[in-house]
């Protein structure tokens, strides 16, 4: 019984390491495409932790990790600079365009729908 529990824990750990490595590769790819990147980790309940990415060119995106620990490990493996909060200075780096305005604000305030 103890051997089975220990094997499950090792599989879980190995699975977490694989997930963190996959996320780190995706973070690195985003950073390469956007001239570098910074990030912030945000809990999103049972879904896990969102890794918000902001590129040096203002491009942005996100990834979701199943746990905060996996998100932290992925950020560390990728060499991602993390911010504690998505505050004004960090948020000001984000460049939004027409798509974001119609999706985030336009629909809510009667703007044009996205095609």
Secondary structure by P-SEA (a helix, b strand, c coil): caaaaaaaaaaaaaaaaaaaaaaaaaaaaaaaacccccbbbbbccccccccccccccccccccccccaaaaaaaaaaacccccccccaaaaaaccccaaaaaacccccccccccc
